[in-house]
Every structure is written in C-alpha cells, then in structure tokens.
Amino acid sequence: MSAASTYAEHADTLTHDAHSHVGHHSVSFIRKYIFSTDHKTIAKQFLTSSLFFLLVGGAFALFIRWQLAYPGEPIPIVGKWLPETFVSNGAVQPGFYTQLVTMHATIMIFFVIIPLATGAFANFCIPLMIGTDDMAMPTVNMISFWLVPVAGLTVMSGFFVEGGAAASGWTSYPPLSASGTGHMLWVIGIFLVGFSSILGGMNYLATVLNKRAKGMRMFDLPLTVWALFITSILQVLGTPVLASAAALLFVDQVFHAGIFIPENLLTPTGGLYPSGAHVGAGGGGQPVLFQHLFWFYSHPAVYIMILPVMGVVSDVLATFARKAIFGYKAMVFAIMAIAFLGFVVWGHHMFLSGMSPLLGTTFMLSTIVIAVPSSIKVFNWLGTIWKGNIHFTTPSLNALGFIATFVVGGLSGVFMAIGPIDVYIHDTYFIVAHIHYVLFGGALFGIFAGLYYWYPKMFGKMYNETLGKFHFALTFITFNLCFFPMHMIGVGGHMRRIHDPYVYEFLKPFQPINQFITVFAILMGLAQLLLVFNFLWSLKYGRPAPRNPWRANTLEWAAPAHPGHGNFDRDITVYRAPYEYASPESKRDYLPQWIRPPYIEKEKTVSVS
Amino acid sequence: MSSALSLAHEPVTGIRHGKLGMWIFLASEVMFFSGFFTAFIILRNSNLAVFAHGAAELNWPLAAVNTVNLIVSSLTMAMAILSLEHANKSRFQLYLGITFLCGLIFLIIKYFEYTAKFSHGIYPGTSSFFGLYFTMTGFHAMHVFAGMIPIGWILAKSFTKRGYHDWERVEILGLYWHFVDLVWIFLFPVLYLIF
C-alpha cells in the first residue's frame, strides 16, 4: 500500500526500469519475437507488417499517379526494371494499371488500415488500458497475426501468375472477377485476412468484457477501448459475410456454377469462358447479389477503419488539451449509433446497380442519418479543445489534422449519400477524393497520432518531436494539395480507374491538374521517409521515455516505461473515470485512474512539479 | 514482487474466456452461414425450376439418417460433459467416443453422397443449385471435421495416465458441436426437402 503511494508520487519522474521486466522467464528467440503470444509483440508485428504494406501500396499509388500525369512516359527509376508484361518501354500498360488500382486499394484497406487500426492498436492498447497482463486468448491472437502476412503474400503473388494480379477493383465485382488465377488468389487472401479479423475481434471482445482491472466499469473505459470494442463487434458480425461471398465467388471462379455470373455469360459461345470450358447447365446467377453481400461487410469495414481512430483521437485530444473529454457518454453512444447504422446503409454504394429506387431511398435516408452521430463526435472534439490548455505536440497536431480532414471527407460523403447527386459523381475522382479524405486524411492521421502518442510506451524511447512536427506539417500540406483538386476534376467528369483519361477530349484540360496532384503525391510519399527515419532513429538514439511522458490518466501509463511480459509491476485498481484532467479534486492538472483517493489528501503536502 | 500481482484475476463476467470467445465466434459463424442462406433464397426465387430439379436429385433418406446421426452425437456430447463433470471416466470415454464415431459416420455418408453425384456427372458447376449445395454442405462437413480433431485429441488424452479432467473445456467444445449440428438442422430441410 505504501509502495503504491510512493510510486504514485514519482509517477512522472520515473525513468528507470526500462528493462526490468515483470516476471523474467527465459523464452526462445522464436517464441519471443516470431511466434510470440505477448500482445505487445503481436501489436508490433502488426505494425511492422502494416508499415511494410503501406510502403508497397504507396509505391503502387505513385505508379498510378505517374501514369495519370504523364501517360505513356516511362516510370522514372523503376520503370526499366519491371517486366515487359507490366510495362511497355517503361510505361504502365493498361492491364497492369487496373491491377495496380486493385492492389493499391486491397493492400491499403485489408493489409494496412484495418491491421493498423485494429491489429496494432487493439493489441497494444486494450490490455494496457484495461489494466491486465495480456489478451484473453493469447494463442488465438498469435494466429490472428500470422494469417495477415500469409494472406498478403497470397494476394500479391497474383503479380507472378499468368494474367497478372486481380484487376477488377478492390470491390471485385463479378462477372469481371469470376475468372483468372489472380482473382482466385485475391479471394483466398481475402478469406484468410477475414479470418484473422474475426479471430482478432473475438479476442478483443472477450478481453474487454472479461479482463478489466478491479473497479473498472464499462463506463470507466477510455474511448479508445470503447471504440475498439464496438469495432470488434463489426468485425465479428460483418467479416463472415464477406467470407461467405468470397467462398461463393471462388466456386464461380473454379466451377463456373452461375451463382453470381448471369446466365447469358455462362453460354459457351460468346460468354465469359472460352468454348470448351464446363459451364452451368441451368440457373443464372445474380451479380448484384455479390454486391449486396460484399457491401454488407465493406460498408461496416469503413467504420472498422475509422472508429478505432476516432477513439485514439479522443484520448489524444483530451490529454493534450488537459481537459476532460466533452460528453463522454454521448461519445460512446455515438460510436454505437455509427456502428449500428453502418450495418443498414450498404446500399448507398449501389445506387447505380439497378437496385429499386424505393430501396435506394431508404438507404439514402439511413446514410444521411449517420451524419448525426458523426457530427456529435466532431462537436464533442471541438468542445474538448475549447478553452483547453492545448499542447501542440506531434500526436495532438495529427489528431487536429484528423478532425480537419475528417470534416471535409464527411461532408463530401453527404453529397454521395444523396442518390440523385451520386448518379452524377459515382465512379469519378470525386469519390476518390472522398475516400482518401476519410481513409488517408482521417484514419491515417489518427493512426499517426496514436503511433506517436504510444511510441514511448511501445519502445521505451521518446521520438524526435521536431522531426515529428515536420512530418505532420509536410504530410498535411501535401495531402491537401494532392487530394483536394481531385474533387474538382471529379465534378468535371474525370472517371476513376482509367488508364489514359486523355483519350477523351473533355478530359485533356485536366492533365495539368493531374500533374499538380502527382507532384504532391510524390512529395507526400517522400515526407513519409521522415516518419520511417524518426521511427528507426529513435529506437536506438531516442531519449529514454518516462513512465508517463504525457501526464495522462489512462492505465497504460501506470505500466513501466517499456513494459515486459505481464505488463504491470503493481496491482491495478481503478478509482475513477479516464478523463479527470483539471479536476478540482487535485492540485495537479491530471488525476490518473489508478491513484487511490486518500492520495489526494497526501498530495497537498507534495510539491507539484 | 511480480508473483504477488493478481492482474490475471477471475473473469469479470464470470464466464471463462474460452467460453465467452466461443459464443462470440459462434455469432460470427451464424453470419457466415447466413451469407450462404441469403444467396440460396435470392437465387432460388429467380431459378425456381432449377432449384426444384436439383433438390429432387438429392438423396434425402441418406441425409435423414445423417440428421438423426448428428442429433444423437449432440446428445452424447452433452452426456459426455456431464459424465466428466461427475468424474465418471469410463462413461465419459464411451459418450465422447460415440460422438466421435457419429462425426465419422456423418463424413462417410457425405462421402458416398458426393461420389454418387460425381458418378452422375453432377459437379458444383452443374447449376447454381449445386454450386450452393456443394459449398454449403462442404463448409458444414469441414466444420464437422474441425470439431472431430479436438474431440479425438481429448479422447486420446483421456486414455493416458494423467487423464483429462477439464470438463469446462469440453463444454466449450460442446457449444461448437451443437452449433454445427444446428447448422445441419437448417441445411437438411432447405436443401433436401424443399422441392
């Protein structure tokens, strides 16, 4: 007991014990770093694999941008190394272009943002923030990670088979996706990564429900954990539907059963398949059925990508504004409302699929309603920083960047929710701008915020603040200059997924804008080198991190600076809500969840730093 | 100091981690098979004749035998859990053995059903009905097989000197086994009995 209060007094000055791990027990290299069951190691594995795929997906994006800006000209540096099936004279071929578009989105969605938002953050944050030693099911957790690189390599191996990688867009609509080895590999990979997602979600739910520290009620959870908890429900209930759609698509690809392939494409002559191929004898399929099943998962998937980040941003903003989060319960219920509505709005992706206009109207209304809980969140973030004592650190700058870009992306989302407007802007660069404002500007800025925020706890070292701020500033500026003009060319009629837009006379004037976009896309890619450098340099040369560098309230900061297996070196009991900043109870401007109430009386005699 | 920590305390909900995880996993499984049933409903409505013709080709008496077989296995699974809870080792081995055997018989019957179809030139590509039939029953059979692995492992372990005593773990396995049974209860009428 006395040990606990002495510890508390030194809570933010302790810099030692970076490696005095709790419960030393020797484990082999393989068990410790490769097939580890420790949630922190698994989180770092997710982080590493995602950052690797981020670089791959980013490179694909730059190939796409190069082709749009300078069609037919050889790709600089790498162009001459690519095989002739991909490029002709170093310039991107049409078939390769569609593969690039497909793989860029597939990698960024399934292998970067989802594993980062759920895999990396859920694994790292949940056990630490609820004050426990590990996940509920550590072995399941390990399997959940190892499926990801296997799935990623399966999808990517499409580049090395005949016909190339999947090339029907990340949505993989049949009948286009119903033939070819690349598409089969895509389906297998998505099935595997979906399984990883389900296992992860199941583990996060069981952990939050079962392993909270003593005294911690559900409404004592930090918003990051709440968001991850609700996200896990989406993962567990949404992903299996994608898996069944993928399984049925696979049956169509292999056996040509006619589940999604319409009847007129099943005939041997003039159909989808070369004559002589075995084709279905009866019963045509429904391509729109696949779209329904696909979007039943993939719309909630949008929230799987954005909700955890909203939680992270809430925590970061409260910490750096030194204020309690504005409307904690409203934030929780808004997350729940977004998740629930997320399951009933999928049809807004299909306004042009031939769906009944009446059905389209219901989807339009439910989609517009999502703006309400989303706005509650934005207003509450603004309420949180309102008159706060804002510290402009790298995490808080990234969190503010998130809000700014999320508002832009959210508003363009309302445009697309309206059926009649969507008819015009569907499949144009307007939607490309929207998705990047939400997923890059939104999710990725939030992920950067979380990455910088928890870097000290993850690696026991402080990152370089100056470099971090430069990284944010450069990314934020280049991001907006890259993606904002896409709204304009989109409204101007520039379609997405087109190899050479300038075959159309009316798109020719857009080439300078495309070149402008490409220049800033390349600069944005280069700016990420700052992150990579800062990340690696600080690992070795960073200042040792104190236990609680941000003077934050949540439980992960009660753990040693670089927690070992078992996380905590003291018992954790939770006495209060997670956002007691500027509390009148305390002379300091923060009051952590784990500090015993009698400590308040003692504190009056303790000098406050 | 570390040994005195009690971070890994009793589950907050009072439900063992594995059991809670299994219920969540089963919720996920419900959604997985729901995707197939949705596809079945939609495609059946647009291809009534094809589906009726396909269902007529299926061997419903064999499937009925399999239905009874799986229901029996669910019963013996429940009795195995109860026997282990009461530390009745021989009864436990008997009931779990029957459960394993029922699973095996199910797969053998399924094998004969499949090969009979193949010998008539019926494959998943024959029609959208058979595409769905083979996918749905195939995934179900995979689930049966996946359940038989831990059942066999626990059974083998119970014959070792140390024996097997964790009846709660068998109960978790039982949840899964009952679910797989339940899926078949839906598959049987939908695929075999609706003409």
Boltz contact constraints between the chains, C-beta under 6 A:
constraints:
  - contact:
      token1: [A, 22]
      token2: [B, 2]
      max_distance: 6.0
  - contact:
      token1: [A, 23]
      token2: [B, 2]
      max_distance: 6.0
  - contact:
      token1: [A, 132]
      token2: [B, 7]
      max_distance: 6.0
  - contact:
      token1: [A, 133]
      token2: [B, 7]
      max_distance: 6.0
  - contact:
      token1: [A, 133]
      token2: [B, 8]
      max_distance: 6.0
  - contact:
      token1: [A, 136]
      token2: [B, 17]
      max_distance: 6.0
  - contact:
      token1: [A, 137]
      token2: [B, 21]
      max_distance: 6.0
  - contact:
      token1: [A, 198]
      token2: [B, 28]
      max_distance: 6.0
  - contact:
      token1: [A, 202]
      token2: [B, 21]
      max_distance: 6.0
  - contact:
      token1: [A, 202]
      token2: [B, 24]
      max_distance: 6.0
  - contact:
      token1: [A, 202]
      token2: [B, 25]
      max_distance: 6.0
  - contact:
      token1: [A, 205]
      token2: [B, 24]
      max_distance: 6.0
  - contact:
      token1: [A, 206]
      token2: [B, 17]
      max_distance: 6.0
  - contact:
      token1: [A, 206]
      token2: [B, 20]
      max_distance: 6.0
  - contact:
      token1: [A, 206]
      token2: [B, 21]
      max_distance: 6.0
  - contact:
      token1: [A, 209]
      token2: [B, 13]
      max_distance: 6.0
  - contact:
      token1: [A, 210]
      token2: [B, 11]
      max_distance: 6.0
  - contact:
      token1: [A, 210]
      token2: [B, 12]
      max_distance: 6.0
  - contact:
      token1: [A, 210]
      token2: [B, 13]
      max_distance: 6.0
  - contact:
      token1: [A, 210]
      token2: [B, 17]
      max_distance: 6.0
  - contact:
      token1: [A, 210]
      token2: [B, 20]
      max_distance: 6.0
  - contact:
      token1: [A, 212]
      token2: [B, 12]
      max_distance: 6.0
  - contact:
      token1: [A, 236]
      token2: [B, 24]
      max_distance: 6.0
  - contact:
      token1: [A, 236]
      token2: [B, 28]
      max_distance: 6.0
  - contact:
      token1: [A, 237]
      token2: [B, 31]
      max_distance: 6.0
  - contact:
      token1: [A, 240]
      token2: [B, 28]
      max_distance: 6.0
  - contact:
      token1: [A, 240]
      token2: [B, 31]
      max_distance: 6.0
  - contact:
      token1: [A, 240]
      token2: [B, 32]
      max_distance: 6.0
  - contact:
      token1: [A, 241]
      token2: [B, 31]
      max_distance: 6.0
  - contact:
      token1: [A, 241]
      token2: [B, 35]
      max_distance: 6.0
  - contact:
      token1: [A, 243]
      token2: [B, 32]
      max_distance: 6.0
  - contact:
      token1: [A, 244]
      token2: [B, 32]
      max_distance: 6.0
  - contact:
      token1: [A, 244]
      token2: [B, 35]
      max_distance: 6.0
  - contact:
      token1: [A, 244]
      token2: [B, 36]
      max_distance: 6.0
  - contact:
      token1: [A, 245]
      token2: [B, 35]
      max_distance: 6.0
  - contact:
      token1: [A, 247]
      token2: [B, 135]
      max_distance: 6.0
  - contact:
      token1: [A, 248]
      token2: [B, 39]
      max_distance: 6.0
  - contact:
      token1: [A, 251]
      token2: [B, 124]
      max_distance: 6.0
  - contact:
      token1: [A, 251]
      token2: [B, 131]
      max_distance: 6.0
  - contact:
      token1: [A, 251]
      token2: [B, 135]
      max_distance: 6.0
  - contact:
      token1: [A, 255]
      token2: [B, 124]
      max_distance: 6.0
  - contact:
      token1: [A, 255]
      token2: [B, 125]
      max_distance: 6.0
  - contact:
      token1: [A, 256]
      token2: [B, 125]
      max_distance: 6.0
  - contact:
      token1: [A, 257]
      token2: [B, 124]
      max_distance: 6.0
  - contact:
      token1: [A, 257]
      token2: [B, 125]
      max_distance: 6.0
  - contact:
      token1: [A, 257]
      token2: [B, 128]
      max_distance: 6.0
  - contact:
      token1: [A, 257]
      token2: [B, 131]
      max_distance: 6.0
  - contact:
      token1: [A, 258]
      token2: [B, 128]
      max_distance: 6.0
  - contact:
      token1: [A, 259]
      token2: [B, 128]
      max_distance: 6.0
  - contact:
      token1: [A, 259]
      token2: [B, 131]
      max_distance: 6.0
  - contact:
      token1: [A, 278]
      token2: [B, 125]
      max_distance: 6.0
  - contact:
      token1: [A, 280]
      token2: [B, 125]
      max_distance: 6.0
  - contact:
      token1: [A, 280]
      token2: [B, 127]
      max_distance: 6.0
  - contact:
      token1: [A, 281]
      token2: [B, 126]
      max_distance: 6.0
  - contact:
      token1: [A, 281]
      token2: [B, 127]
      max_distance: 6.0
  - contact:
      token1: [A, 282]
      token2: [B, 50]
      max_distance: 6.0
  - contact:
      token1: [A, 282]
      token2: [B, 127]
      max_distance: 6.0
  - contact:
      token1: [A, 283]
      token2: [B, 47]
      max_distance: 6.0
  - contact:
      token1: [A, 283]
      token2: [B, 50]
      max_distance: 6.0
  - contact:
      token1: [A, 283]
      token2: [B, 127]
      max_distance: 6.0
  - contact:
      token1: [A, 283]
      token2: [B, 128]
      max_distance: 6.0
  - contact:
      token1: [A, 285]
      token2: [B, 128]
      max_distance: 6.0
  - contact:
      token1: [A, 286]
      token2: [B, 42]
      max_distance: 6.0
  - contact:
      token1: [A, 289]
      token2: [B, 42]
      max_distance: 6.0
  - contact:
      token1: [A, 293]
      token2: [B, 35]
      max_distance: 6.0
  - contact:
      token1: [A, 568]
      token2: [B, 7]
      max_distance: 6.0
  - contact:
      token1: [A, 571]
      token2: [B, 5]
      max_distance: 6.0
